[in-house]
């Protein structure tokens, strides 16, 4: 399990901000493998994830709305299994035109 020990317990490397969230937040740069979640569960990362980035907490389907901190933040543009990095390559904001952040135009 990845995470440092504090008093014999694994320190979570992924934060679930609100119960029922679809994504977890990386507390540092993380490598693939098993990681402890702040709710006491664990999840296997399938790829590296950078500090502050989102990770799928469960399988997410194309078109599915994604919830973080109890609030919808966007919709999946590609499916993702639990442990997958979630960012603009597979998540579109429902509020801001995502491709404009990547230098695109409308």
Residue pairs with C-beta under 8 A, 6 or more apart in sequence:
1 10
1 34
1 35
1 36
1 42
2 13
2 30
2 31
2 33
2 34
2 35
2 36
3 10
3 11
3 12
3 13
3 35
3 36
4 10
4 11
5 11
10 36
11 36
12 27
12 35
12 36
12 37
12 38
13 26
13 27
13 28
13 30
13 35
13 36
14 24
14 25
14 26
14 27
14 30
14 35
14 36
14 37
14 38
14 43
14 55
15 24
15 25
15 27
15 37
15 38
16 24
16 37
16 38
16 39
16 57
17 25
17 68
17 69
17 70
18 67
18 68
18 69
18 70
19 39
20 67
20 70
21 57
21 67
21 68
21 69
21 70
22 56
22 57
22 58
22 60
22 64
22 66
22 67
22 68
23 54
23 55
23 56
23 57
23 66
23 67
23 68
23 73
23 86
24 37
24 43
24 54
24 55
24 56
24 57
25 52
25 53
25 54
25 55
25 68
26 49
26 50
26 51
26 52
26 53
26 54
26 55
27 51
28 51
29 48
29 49
29 50
29 51
30 45
30 48
30 49
30 50
31 45
31 48
32 44
32 45
32 46
32 47
32 48
33 44
33 45
34 42
34 43
34 44
34 45
35 42
35 43
35 44
35 45
36 42
37 43
37 57
43 55
43 57
43 82
43 83
44 82
44 83
45 55
45 83
46 81
46 83
46 84
47 83
47 84
47 85
48 85
49 55
49 85
53 85
53 86
53 87
54 68
54 85
54 86
54 87
54 91
55 83
55 84
55 85
55 86
56 80
56 81
56 82
56 83
56 84
56 86
57 82
58 82
59 79
59 80
59 81
59 82
60 66
60 76
60 79
60 80
60 86
61 76
61 79
62 76
62 77
62 78
62 79
63 75
63 76
64 75
64 76
65 72
65 74
65 75
65 94
66 72
66 73
66 74
66 75
66 76
66 86
66 91
67 73
72 94
73 91
73 93
73 94
74 91
74 92
74 93
74 94
74 95
74 98
75 91
75 92
75 94
76 86
76 90
76 91
76 92
77 90
77 91
77 92
78 89
78 90
79 90
80 86
80 90
84 90
88 98
88 101
88 102
91 98
92 98
97 104
97 106
100 106
